[in-house]
Amino acid sequence: MKRFLALICSAVLVCLTVSCDTKEEKERTKRYLKQAKENAAEYVLEKYGVEAKVMDAEIEREDGLFGSDPGNDAYISMRYDDKIFTVYIAGDEKTTDGKDDYQQEEIMAAVFEDIKGSVSGAPDKALVCNRYDNDRQYLLCGEYFDGDNLSDIFEEDNTGVIAEYTDGTDLSAFTSAELPDYISETGWCTFVSYNTKDVYEKLGEERYAEFYYADENKMYKLGAYIDTAYTLMNDEENNYTINKGKVGEISYAVSGGYDPSAVSIEKTSPAPPSKWDGKGIVDGYFVSDAYSVTYMGAESDEDVYVYFPKSEVSYNETKAPDLAEAHTYQGKWHYNISGSVYETGDYYTVKVWSVLRSDYQDYYIALMTS
């Protein structure tokens, strides 16, 4: 029954987001894609002097009241020789006013060299992007890159840089003065220093989603892998030092760079899983040990992030775990299920905040599923 309901809900969600376009919308999308393909071919010929082949086309979708609606612009996948690239262009009119990532590799290589020449410590990789979706990151430019106009490129669409280090570079005191001017003046950036060499394999491409316009929460979600980081966003600079504590195989950190010794985490015995029935889960069972979390400082607005190694969590191929929380308030036990569990490489990261409230007592957590 549960599986049946889940399938029904999934079908409704798909219907709301994509597949239930009206007949008129489907016909319009077909016309727009045809025009966008023609526009893209003319655009590439005009900008680069090459005749590229259209491989695929997808209409851009815009958020609506009940999901998403087909828009006027399209992503056109193209090939020239052995090079595959994307053109973003309108389909509701005939035009050669578009953007593309044909020169993405050249632009990123130039930015990488500039960063190496101005920043203390060379990154392992520098990704330049100005648009992100669930599938990939784009560097879509209308401007032609001539090798000497990175400032013009970065003025387009909030273009920014994600730079990653695995050599122990300390970014805790990094400032915008170390950046190339075109980044500090016109863009945004996220610089991250990992504590392991194999982080690319552990996190894969998912890390770029987290670092696109990164904030503190995104940094600490990946805190099991990160030592220090720096962000520049809308002229606001932030440095992060993620100090981690550990108990057994469980590591944890307090946001704001707080000393983890202010938090005590110990293995404990939880109440029966039935205590959480009707609190966001039914017939649940624990897939991890339970840990009491005690904050020994003054009441704070900071968050505690706990990193559960997947090797310590019972495997469930059908459902990711939820966070089961328990605490006493005015002498009475309260049980809650939270969806704030993030899968990050080899870890399940959980974010807890109520532990830092002085009126919450006997607080403990565990991972649970149904």
N, C-alpha and C positions, 0 to 999 in steps of 0.2 A: 504493500500500500504506500509506504513512504517513497519507494522508488518510483511508483506510478505518479505520485503527486509532484515529485521532483522533475519528472519528465514533462508534466503538464506545465509547470512553472517555467521551465526552460523554453518550451515551445512558445508560451505567451511572450516571454522576454524577447525572443528572436523576432516574433511577429511585430512587436512594438518598435524594435530598433531598425530592422532592415527589410524583412521580406514582405511586409504588408503595405508597401507603397500602393497608392491608388493606380488605376489604369492610366489616368492622365499623367501621373508622375513618372510611371514607367516609360510611357511614350516620349515624354519630354527628356528623360534621362538618355534614352536611345539617340534622340536628335542631338543633344548636347555632346555626347561622347563622340559622335561622328564628326561634329564640327571641331571639337577639341583635338582630335587626332590630326585633322587637316591643319589646324592652327599650329600644333606642335611641330609638324614637319616643316612648315614655312618658317617658323620661329628659329629652328635649329639651322636651317639653310641660310637665313639672313644673318644670324649671329656668328656662326662658325664656318659657314661655307661648305657644309657637308650634307649629304642626303642620307638621313638616318631612317631606319625601318621601325615602324610601330610594332611593338610586341604585345602590349596589353594596355588597358585603360580602365580607370576606376573613378567614378564621380565622387567628389568630396561631399561628405554628409555633415549637416549642421544640426546642432542640438535643438530639439523642439519640445513641446509640452509633453508629448507621449513617446519619447524616444528621439530618433533622428530623422531628418528629412533630406532628400537629395538636393544638393546645392547647384550652383551655376558653373563651378570650376572643377577641373579634373586633374588627376595624376596620370600622366602618360608614360609608360615604360617604353624605352627606345633602345635600339642597338645601332652602333656604327663600328664597323670592323669587329673587334673583340670587346668593345666597350659597351657596357649596359648602363644606362643612366635614366633619370626621371625628369620630365618636364611638367611643370605646374602651370596650367593656362586655362583661360575661360572657354566655355563651350556654348555660351548663349549668344555669341556674336563672332564675327570674323575678325581676328586680331593676331598680331605677332608680339603683343605685350605679355611676356611670360617670365618665368623663372626656371632655373634648371640646376642640376648638380653635376653637369658634365665635367667641370673643372675642380670638383671637390678634392680629389687627391692632391692636385697641385697646390691648392690653397692651404690644405692642412699641412703639407710638407713645409711650406713657407712659414706658416705660423709656428710650427714646431721648431724650426731653426731660429726664429726670433726669440722664442721663449728660452731656448738653450743659451742664447747669447746674452740674455738680460736677467735671468732668474738664477738664484743660487741653487745649483742642483738641477740636472737635466731630467725631465720626466721620461717615463718609459713610453708614454703615448699621449698625444694631444688630439682630441676630437673637436672639430669645429662644427657647430650646428645652429640652426635657427628655427627648427620645427621638429616636433616629436609626435609620433603616434604609437600605437601599440605594437607595430611591426618593426619600425626602424626610426632612425634619426636622419633628418635631411639637412643639407646645406644648399638651399635653393637661392640662387643669385640671378638677378636680372642684369647686373653689371658684368661686363667682360673683365676677367682678371688678366692684367698685362704683366704681372710680376712685380709691380711697384705701386699698387693701389689698394692695399689691404684696408686702409681707412675707409675707402668707399664701400668695400665689401661689408665691413662691420657696421656700417650705418644702415644697412638693409635689415629690417625685420628682427631687431634685437639679436643679432648674431653674437654668439658667445663661445667660450672654450671650456672643455672639461679636460683637465690635465691630471695624469695619474703617475704616482711615484711608488717604487717598491724597493728603494735603496735606503730607506730610513730618513729621508729628508724631513727636517723639522719645520713644519709650516705654522707653528704656534705664534710666531712673531712676524709672519709674512705681511707685507703691505702692498698697496697698489703702486707704490713708487718703484717696485721691482718689475712691474709689468710693462710690456710694450705700450706705447701711448694709445694705439688704436683699440686696445682692449680696455684699458682703464678709463678712457674717455667716452667710448661709444658702445661698449658691450657689457657683457656679464661674464663671470667665470666661476668655476668650481675647481679647486685644486685639492687633491686628496693624496695622503701618504698612507699606504697600506703597511701592515705588519707582516705580510707573507709574500713570497714570490709567486705563488701559484694562484693568486686571487682571480686572475682572468678566467682560469678554468673553473674555479669554484663558483663564481658569480655569473659568468657569461655576460651576454649583452644586457641582462636585466639591470645592471648597475647604472647604465646610462639613463634609464627612466628615473632612477632615484636622484641622479645628479643634475638633471635638467631643472634649472631654477631651484636649486637645493636650499633647504632650510634646516634648522636644527633637528627636527624630527627625522628627516631623511638621513641625516648624518648618523644619528644614534641608532636607527634601524639597522644600519650596516656596521655598527660599532664593534662587533666581534672581529672585524677585519681592519679597522681603521685606527691609527694612532693620533694623527693630527690632520687638520683640514683648514681650508680658507675659502671664503666665498665673497664675491662682490656682486651686489644686486641693487640697481637703482641708486648708485652712489653710496650704498651702505656696505661696510666691510665687517666681516665676522671671522674670527679665528676660533677653532675648536681643538681642544685637547681632550681626548676620550680616555680618561683614567679608568681602568677596569680592575674589579676585584674578582675573586674566584673562590668557590666552595665546591670541592670535588671537580666534576667536569662542567659545572655551571659557572659561567662568568656573567658579570653584570656591570652597569655603569649608571651614574647619576648625571642627568643633563646639566648644562651650565659649567662643566668641568669640575664639578664637586669631587672631593676626595671620597672614593668608594668606601673607606673605613667608616663613614657616617651611616652606612647601611649594613645591617647584619642579616645574612641569609643562612638558614639552617634547614636541613631535611626534617620533615614532621609527618605525623600521621593524620590524614584528612578524614572528614566525615564521610559516611557512605555516599556514593554517587547519587542516590535517590534524593538527597537534599537539594540537588540542582534541578530536579524535574519541574517543568513549568516555568523555569527561570530563563528560558532560551534554549532549552534542550530537553529531550525526552529519552529515557532509557540510556542515558549516557554512561560511559566508563572511562576511567583514567588511562592515559597512555604515557604518563610520566610520573615520576615521584612528585610529592608535594613539598613545597618549601615555605617556611615562614619568612616573612620579610619585615624587618624592624628598622625604622629610621630613628636614629638617636640624636638628631639635631633639632633645631627649632622648626616650627611649621614652615613649609616651603611650597612654592609654586612649581618647583622642578619635578621632573619625571624620573622614574627608575626604569631602566631597560634591562631585561634579563634574557640571556642568550642560552637557549637549550640546544645542545648538539643533537642532531637528528639521530645519531647513534644511541642516544639515551631515551629516545621516544619510540614507543611501539608503532609499527608501521600500519597504516590504514590506506589502502590504495584508492578508496572511494571518497574520502572526506578529510580535508585538512583539520587539524585540531583547533578547538576553541580554548579560550582562557577561562578557567574556573577560578573564581575569587571567593574568599570567605573572610568575614571580619565580625567583630562584635561592636555594637553601637548601643550605648546606654544599657549595657548588660544583656543584650539580645543578639543572637547570631543571625547574620544576613548572608545569603548566598546569591551569586550573580554569575552569569555567563557573558563574556565579552568576546567580540570578534577581532580584537586588536592583536592578532597573531600574524606575524609577517614571515614568510619563507624567504630566507636570505642565504643562498649557497648551502652550506652544511649545517645551518642553524635555523631554528624557529625562534624569532625574536618576539618578546612580549613587552608591551609598554604598560606600566602601572603607575597611577598617579595618586590614588586615594591613600596609599600607604604613608604619604607625607602629611596627611591631615592628622592633627593631634587627637581628634575625637574618634578616630578609627583605631581599634585595638585588636590584638591577636590576629593580625592579617596574614593570610597564606594563599598561595596560588598553586595550581597544577594545570597540566594540559589534559583536555577531555574531548572525547568525540562520541558519536552515537552510531 
